[in-house]
């Protein structure tokens, strides 16, 4: 039965289960007594929800604490072994696959390096499928126990009714790639295990907002700096974040050609590949026949050598120019969205690290409007190189919580019964 606001008793129970699970997950262990104030539920509702979740095996006892003159209060927490998720990072130089329990403790991982034909769709789909099988076998986890597989990819992700997630990755030559359908076609996973595919910058942002430097911020930008450049915008209106193609903002009219084909994109100046190309064009000597991570390490070593060795002036100039481009790019985000916090992540951002950040901050402040620039902090992300895979694993976890701790149910085959269509048609909007 639906109330005046269209919510049924089932909706209310699901919402109550969700809020209890989330508070125990982020703030636990907590007692039943403590759950009331932090969830806004009555003591009776808390008792009923906790009993349901204990019966379902989703929460467990975690010791006790003394109370004021009464019996010790039992502490509760989310049971780590009650669910498992896989996070996948389709990165610039490798495909990384990690298996986590419900507490996001890593149980197994594998990596597949990408060859010069690295963005061949079938090759990457094969890496993902094989990686999933490998981590499940290593941890001894049955595929049916998965809550889902989250995948972070480069490019724009479109979620369609007929083909699932479709990836538009112009910089890597992916045009309307039905990645979810490709994975389903050769998957060893049951059809009941859902895929959650999204932009890698968004999964990075999701991880930093849940567990890293973004915790507590209502308005933030998480910038991904690797071979490409991207960002995730989080606002009260977009709570779970929205990927923005920040790397393809034009920073120089008729400038360098970007991988996307356009001229003057931020990525053409601030992407790791661009740094290495500009070093080479200026007379530097990047190592040959190696990946971008190794080449960027060599550039940093040339610009900031060990004491007693002269710095490579070309490498130093490339880094200084890149800091200015990044600062100018961040100033646009500051002016447009007025975030309270900006976090820099991605493998290249982590390599450049704290040494690079003061110059980026200085340039961002000089290009941005004074009022929003004074209110923002620019820091490094805190979750390291696994942030994208952690964020990808959060996608099925967030869906699980939103369902009140119930697994996704597959859509029944064939057309819906006439009565269901009639009820949907009469449901309040």
ZADRENTI-455470 format. One line per field, with one value per residue (C-alpha): residue number from 1; residue in three letters; chain; z, x, y. Coordinates in steps of 0.5 Angstrom, whole numbers, plus 500, padded with zeros to 3 digits. Example, Ala and Ser with C-alpha at 12.3 -4.5 7.8 and 13.67 -1.06 7.14 Angstrom:
2
nr: [1, 2] $
rest: [Ala, Ser] $
kette: [A, A] $
Z: [516, 514] $
X: [525, 527] $
Y: [491, 498] $
This chain:
429
nr: [1, 2, 3, 4, 5, 6, 7, 8, 9, 10, 11, 12, 13, 14, 15, 16, 17, 18, 19, 20, 21, 22, 23, 24, 25, 26, 27, 28, 29, 30, 31, 32, 33, 34, 35, 36, 37, 38, 39, 40, 41, 42, 43, 44, 45, 46, 47, 48, 49, 50, 51, 52, 53, 54, 55, 56, 57, 58, 59, 60, 61, 62, 63, 64, 65, 66, 67, 68, 69, 70, 71, 72, 73, 74, 75, 76, 77, 78, 79, 80, 81, 82, 83, 84, 85, 86, 87, 88, 89, 90, 91, 92, 93, 94, 95, 96, 97, 98, 99, 100, 101, 102, 103, 104, 105, 106, 107, 108, 109, 110, 111, 112, 113, 114, 115, 116, 117, 118, 119, 120, 121, 122, 123, 124, 125, 126, 127, 128, 129, 130, 131, 132, 133, 134, 135, 136, 137, 138, 139, 140, 141, 142, 143, 144, 145, 146, 147, 148, 149, 150, 151, 152, 153, 154, 155, 156, 157, 158, 159, 160, 161, 162, 163, 164, 165, 166, 167, 168, 169, 170, 171, 172, 173, 174, 175, 176, 177, 178, 179, 180, 181, 182, 183, 184, 185, 186, 187, 188, 189, 190, 191, 192, 193, 194, 195, 196, 197, 198, 199, 200, 201, 202, 203, 204, 205, 206, 207, 208, 209, 210, 211, 212, 213, 214, 215, 216, 217, 218, 219, 220, 221, 222, 223, 224, 225, 226, 227, 228, 229, 230, 231, 232, 233, 234, 235, 236, 237, 238, 239, 240, 241, 242, 243, 244, 245, 246, 247, 248, 249, 250, 251, 252, 253, 254, 255, 256, 257, 258, 259, 260, 261, 262, 263, 264, 265, 266, 267, 268, 269, 270, 271, 272, 273, 274, 275, 276, 277, 278, 279, 280, 281, 282, 283, 284, 285, 286, 287, 288, 289, 290, 291, 292, 293, 294, 295, 296, 297, 298, 299, 300, 301, 302, 303, 304, 305, 306, 307, 308, 309, 310, 311, 312, 313, 314, 315, 316, 317, 318, 319, 320, 321, 322, 323, 324, 325, 326, 327, 328, 329, 330, 331, 332, 333, 334, 335, 336, 337, 338, 339, 340, 341, 342, 343, 344, 345, 346, 347, 348, 349, 350, 351, 352, 353, 354, 355, 356, 357, 358, 359, 360, 361, 362, 363, 364, 365, 366, 367, 368, 369, 370, 371, 372, 373, 374, 375, 376, 377, 378, 379, 380, 381, 382, 383, 384, 385, 386, 387, 388, 389, 390, 391, 392, 393, 394, 395, 396, 397, 398, 399, 400, 401, 402, 403, 404, 405, 406, 407, 408, 409, 410, 411, 412, 413, 414, 415, 416, 417, 418, 419, 420, 421, 422, 423, 424, 425, 426, 427, 428, 429] $
rest: [Unk, Unk, Unk, Unk, Unk, Unk, Unk, Unk, Unk, Unk, Unk, Unk, Unk, Unk, Unk, Unk, Unk, Unk, Unk, Unk, Unk, Unk, Unk, Unk, Unk, Unk, Unk, Unk, Unk, Unk, Unk, Unk, Unk, Unk, Unk, Unk, Unk, Unk, Unk, Unk, Unk, Unk, Unk, Unk, Unk, Unk, Unk, Unk, Unk, Unk, Unk, Unk, Unk, Unk, Unk, Unk, Unk, Unk, Unk, Unk, Unk, Unk, Unk, Unk, Unk, Unk, Unk, Unk, Unk, Unk, Unk, Unk, Unk, Unk, Unk, Unk, Unk, Unk, Unk, Unk, Unk, Unk, Unk, Unk, Unk, Unk, Unk, Unk, Unk, Unk, Unk, Unk, Unk, Unk, Unk, Unk, Unk, Unk, Unk, Unk, Unk, Unk, Unk, Unk, Unk, Unk, Unk, Unk, Unk, Unk, Unk, Unk, Unk, Unk, Unk, Unk, Unk, Unk, Unk, Unk, Unk, Unk, Unk, Unk, Unk, Unk, Unk, Unk, Unk, Unk, Unk, Unk, Unk, Unk, Unk, Unk, Unk, Unk, Unk, Unk, Unk, Unk, Unk, Unk, Unk, Unk, Unk, Unk, Unk, Unk, Unk, Unk, Unk, Unk, Unk, Unk, Unk, Unk, Unk, Unk, Unk, Unk, Unk, Unk, Unk, Unk, Unk, Unk, Unk, Unk, Unk, Unk, Unk, Unk, Unk, Unk, Unk, Unk, Unk, Unk, Unk, Unk, Unk, Unk, Unk, Unk, Unk, Unk, Unk, Unk, Unk, Unk, Unk, Unk, Unk, Unk, Unk, Unk, Unk, Unk, Unk, Unk, Unk, Unk, Unk, Unk, Unk, Unk, Unk, Unk, Unk, Unk, Unk, Unk, Unk, Unk, Unk, Unk, Unk, Unk, Unk, Unk, Unk, Unk, Unk, Unk, Unk, Unk, Unk, Unk, Unk, Unk, Unk, Unk, Unk, Unk, Unk, Unk, Unk, Unk, Unk, Unk, Unk, Unk, Unk, Unk, Unk, Unk, Unk, Unk, Unk, Unk, Unk, Unk, Unk, Unk, Unk, Unk, Unk, Unk, Unk, Unk, Unk, Unk, Unk, Unk, Unk, Unk, Unk, Unk, Unk, Unk, Unk, Unk, Unk, Unk, Unk, Unk, Unk, Unk, Unk, Unk, Unk, Unk, Unk, Unk, Unk, Unk, Unk, Unk, Unk, Unk, Unk, Unk, Unk, Unk, Unk, Unk, Unk, Unk, Unk, Unk, Unk, Unk, Unk, Unk, Unk, Unk, Unk, Unk, Unk, Unk, Unk, Unk, Unk, Unk, Unk, Unk, Unk, Unk, Unk, Unk, Unk, Unk, Unk, Unk, Unk, Unk, Unk, Unk, Unk, Unk, Unk, Unk, Unk, Unk, Unk, Unk, Unk, Unk, Unk, Unk, Unk, Unk, Unk, Unk, Unk, Unk, Unk, Unk, Unk, Unk, Unk, Unk, Unk, Unk, Unk, Unk, Unk, Unk, Unk, Unk, Unk, Unk, Unk, Unk, Unk, Unk, Unk, Unk, Unk, Unk, Unk, Unk, Unk, Unk, Unk, Unk, Unk, Unk, Unk, Unk, Unk, Unk, Unk, Unk, Unk, Unk, Unk, Unk, Unk, Unk, Unk, Unk, Unk, Unk, Unk, Unk, Unk, Unk, Unk, Unk, Unk, Unk, Unk, Unk, Unk, Unk, Unk, Unk, Unk, Unk, Unk, Unk, Unk, Unk, Unk, Unk, Unk, Unk, Unk, Unk, Unk, Unk, Unk, Unk, Unk, Unk, Unk] $
kette: [A, A, A, A, A, A, A, A, A, A, A, A, A, A, A, A, A, A, A, A, A, A, A, A, A, A, A, A, A, A, A, A, A, A, A, A, A, A, A, A, A, A, A, A, A, A, A, A, A, A, A, A, A, A, A, A, A, A, A, A, A, A, A, A, A, A, A, A, A, A, A, A, A, A, A, A, A, A, A, A, A, A, A, A, A, A, A, A, A, A, A, A, A, A, A, A, A, A, A, A, A, A, A, A, A, A, A, A, A, A, A, A, A, A, A, A, A, A, A, A, A, A, A, A, A, A, A, A, A, A, A, A, A, A, A, A, A, A, A, A, A, A, A, A, A, A, A, A, A, A, A, A, A, A, A, A, A, A, A, A, A, A, A, A, A, A, A, A, A, A, A, A, A, A, A, A, A, A, A, A, A, A, A, A, A, A, A, A, A, A, A, A, A, A, A, A, A, A, A, A, A, A, A, A, A, A, A, A, A, A, A, A, A, A, A, A, A, A, A, A, A, A, A, A, A, A, A, A, A, A, A, A, A, A, A, A, A, A, A, A, A, A, A, A, A, A, A, A, A, A, A, A, A, A, A, A, A, A, A, A, A, A, A, A, A, A, A, A, A, A, A, A, A, A, A, A, A, A, A, A, A, A, A, A, A, A, A, A, A, A, A, A, A, A, A, A, A, A, A, A, A, A, A, A, A, A, A, A, A, A, A, A, A, A, A, A, A, A, A, A, A, A, A, A, A, A, A, A, A, A, A, A, A, A, A, A, A, A, A, A, A, A, A, A, A, A, A, A, A, A, A, A, A, A, A, A, A, A, A, A, A, A, A, A, A, A, A, A, A, A, A, A, A, A, A, A, A, A, A, A, A, A, A, A, A, A, A, A, A, A, A, A, A, A, A, A, A, A, A, A, A, A, A, A, A, A, A, A, A, A, A, A, A, A, A, A, A, A, A, A, A, A, A, A, A, A, A, A, A] $
Z: [500, 498, 502, 500, 498, 494, 499, 501, 507, 503, 501, 508, 511, 505, 507, 514, 513, 508, 514, 519, 514, 512, 519, 522, 516, 516, 524, 527, 531, 534, 540, 538, 543, 539, 532, 534, 534, 528, 524, 526, 528, 534, 539, 536, 529, 530, 534, 528, 523, 527, 528, 520, 519, 524, 521, 514, 516, 514, 521, 527, 534, 535, 543, 548, 552, 559, 560, 565, 571, 567, 563, 558, 551, 545, 539, 532, 525, 518, 517, 512, 510, 508, 501, 496, 490, 485, 482, 475, 473, 465, 466, 461, 462, 465, 467, 475, 478, 485, 490, 496, 502, 504, 509, 502, 505, 499, 498, 492, 486, 479, 473, 466, 462, 456, 450, 444, 441, 448, 447, 443, 446, 445, 449, 454, 455, 455, 461, 465, 464, 466, 472, 475, 474, 477, 483, 485, 484, 489, 494, 494, 493, 489, 483, 486, 492, 488, 489, 483, 479, 478, 472, 471, 464, 460, 456, 457, 459, 457, 460, 455, 456, 450, 450, 458, 459, 452, 452, 448, 449, 443, 446, 445, 439, 442, 439, 442, 445, 448, 453, 458, 453, 450, 458, 458, 452, 454, 462, 467, 472, 473, 470, 477, 478, 475, 472, 474, 469, 469, 468, 472, 474, 477, 481, 483, 486, 489, 493, 495, 498, 502, 505, 503, 503, 501, 507, 510, 504, 501, 494, 492, 485, 485, 479, 475, 472, 468, 461, 460, 465, 468, 474, 478, 481, 487, 489, 494, 487, 485, 491, 488, 483, 476, 471, 467, 461, 464, 460, 453, 456, 451, 454, 448, 441, 436, 441, 441, 438, 443, 443, 441, 435, 437, 438, 445, 450, 457, 456, 450, 455, 462, 460, 462, 455, 453, 458, 455, 448, 450, 454, 447, 443, 447, 447, 452, 452, 455, 455, 449, 449, 456, 459, 460, 468, 467, 462, 467, 473, 468, 467, 474, 476, 470, 473, 480, 480, 487, 490, 486, 479, 475, 473, 466, 464, 459, 464, 469, 464, 462, 469, 471, 464, 466, 473, 470, 465, 471, 475, 470, 468, 476, 476, 471, 476, 481, 478, 475, 481, 487, 491, 498, 496, 490, 491, 485, 484, 478, 477, 474, 480, 485, 482, 481, 488, 494, 490, 484, 488, 491, 484, 482, 488, 486, 479, 480, 485, 480, 475, 479, 481, 488, 492, 491, 490, 498, 500, 496, 499, 493, 496, 494, 494, 500, 497, 493, 486, 488, 488, 482, 483, 490, 487, 482, 488, 491, 485, 487, 494, 494, 490, 495, 501, 497, 496, 504, 503, 498, 492, 485, 482, 475, 471, 469, 461, 457, 457, 464, 466, 464, 471, 473, 467, 469, 477, 474, 470, 476, 481, 483, 479] $
X: [500, 503, 502, 501, 508, 508, 512, 510, 512, 517, 520, 520, 523, 529, 530, 531, 535, 540, 541, 543, 547, 551, 551, 555, 559, 562, 561, 561, 562, 555, 550, 543, 542, 547, 544, 537, 540, 545, 539, 533, 529, 526, 528, 523, 525, 532, 531, 527, 532, 538, 534, 533, 540, 543, 538, 541, 548, 549, 551, 555, 557, 563, 564, 561, 562, 560, 553, 551, 549, 546, 548, 554, 552, 553, 557, 555, 558, 557, 560, 566, 565, 557, 559, 564, 566, 571, 574, 577, 581, 582, 588, 593, 599, 595, 588, 588, 583, 582, 577, 574, 570, 564, 569, 573, 579, 583, 583, 586, 589, 592, 595, 595, 600, 597, 601, 602, 595, 593, 586, 584, 577, 577, 584, 581, 575, 579, 584, 578, 574, 581, 582, 576, 576, 584, 582, 576, 580, 586, 581, 576, 570, 564, 562, 555, 557, 559, 555, 557, 563, 565, 569, 573, 574, 577, 572, 564, 560, 553, 548, 543, 537, 538, 546, 548, 554, 557, 563, 565, 573, 575, 582, 583, 579, 573, 567, 560, 563, 558, 563, 558, 555, 562, 563, 557, 558, 564, 563, 564, 560, 552, 547, 545, 552, 551, 556, 557, 561, 563, 569, 575, 575, 568, 571, 577, 572, 568, 573, 576, 570, 568, 575, 580, 581, 574, 571, 566, 566, 560, 563, 569, 573, 577, 582, 585, 592, 595, 596, 590, 587, 580, 576, 570, 565, 561, 556, 550, 546, 550, 552, 555, 559, 559, 565, 567, 572, 576, 582, 579, 578, 581, 587, 591, 587, 591, 595, 598, 594, 591, 589, 582, 584, 582, 587, 590, 586, 589, 591, 595, 599, 598, 597, 603, 605, 605, 610, 615, 614, 615, 621, 624, 622, 626, 632, 631, 632, 627, 628, 626, 621, 618, 612, 610, 610, 618, 619, 616, 620, 626, 624, 623, 630, 633, 629, 631, 637, 641, 645, 651, 648, 646, 639, 636, 634, 629, 626, 625, 622, 617, 615, 614, 610, 606, 604, 602, 597, 594, 594, 590, 586, 584, 582, 577, 574, 574, 571, 565, 564, 567, 569, 571, 576, 580, 584, 589, 590, 592, 598, 602, 599, 602, 609, 609, 607, 608, 614, 609, 603, 606, 607, 600, 597, 600, 598, 591, 590, 593, 588, 582, 577, 580, 574, 573, 580, 581, 576, 579, 584, 588, 591, 594, 589, 590, 588, 594, 595, 589, 584, 580, 579, 577, 572, 570, 568, 564, 559, 556, 557, 553, 548, 547, 546, 541, 537, 537, 543, 539, 542, 540, 534, 535, 529, 524, 525, 519, 514, 512, 505, 499, 497, 504, 504, 497, 500, 506, 502, 498, 504, 505, 511] $
Y: [500, 507, 513, 520, 521, 515, 511, 504, 500, 496, 503, 505, 498, 499, 506, 504, 498, 503, 508, 503, 500, 506, 509, 502, 502, 509, 511, 504, 500, 503, 500, 500, 506, 510, 508, 512, 519, 518, 515, 519, 512, 510, 505, 500, 501, 501, 494, 491, 493, 491, 484, 483, 485, 480, 475, 476, 476, 483, 486, 482, 484, 487, 487, 491, 498, 500, 504, 509, 504, 499, 493, 493, 495, 491, 494, 492, 493, 491, 484, 484, 477, 478, 481, 481, 486, 487, 493, 494, 500, 500, 505, 508, 502, 496, 493, 492, 488, 487, 483, 486, 484, 488, 492, 494, 490, 487, 480, 478, 482, 482, 486, 485, 490, 493, 493, 498, 495, 496, 499, 494, 492, 485, 485, 489, 485, 479, 482, 484, 477, 473, 478, 477, 469, 469, 474, 469, 463, 466, 468, 462, 466, 463, 468, 468, 471, 477, 484, 486, 488, 496, 498, 505, 507, 512, 516, 518, 512, 512, 507, 504, 500, 495, 495, 496, 501, 504, 507, 513, 514, 518, 519, 511, 510, 507, 509, 507, 501, 496, 494, 491, 487, 485, 482, 479, 475, 471, 472, 466, 470, 468, 473, 475, 479, 486, 490, 498, 501, 509, 514, 513, 520, 519, 512, 516, 521, 516, 513, 520, 522, 516, 514, 519, 527, 529, 526, 531, 536, 538, 541, 538, 537, 530, 531, 525, 526, 521, 520, 523, 529, 528, 530, 528, 534, 533, 537, 537, 536, 531, 527, 521, 525, 527, 526, 532, 532, 537, 535, 537, 544, 549, 552, 555, 557, 553, 550, 543, 537, 533, 525, 527, 531, 538, 543, 546, 542, 542, 534, 536, 540, 537, 529, 525, 523, 531, 532, 527, 529, 536, 534, 530, 536, 540, 536, 531, 524, 520, 512, 509, 503, 504, 506, 513, 511, 510, 515, 520, 518, 519, 526, 528, 525, 529, 536, 534, 530, 528, 533, 535, 533, 539, 539, 538, 545, 542, 538, 543, 548, 543, 541, 549, 550, 544, 546, 553, 550, 545, 551, 555, 549, 548, 556, 554, 549, 554, 559, 555, 551, 554, 548, 548, 542, 540, 533, 531, 524, 519, 516, 522, 526, 522, 521, 529, 529, 534, 538, 540, 542, 549, 551, 549, 552, 559, 559, 557, 563, 567, 565, 564, 570, 572, 570, 563, 562, 564, 559, 553, 548, 544, 538, 531, 525, 520, 513, 512, 508, 503, 509, 508, 500, 502, 507, 502, 497, 502, 502, 496, 497, 503, 500, 494, 500, 503, 497, 496, 491, 486, 484, 486, 482, 480, 483, 477, 475, 477, 482, 485, 482, 487, 488, 491, 496, 498, 499, 503, 507, 510, 511, 518, 521] $
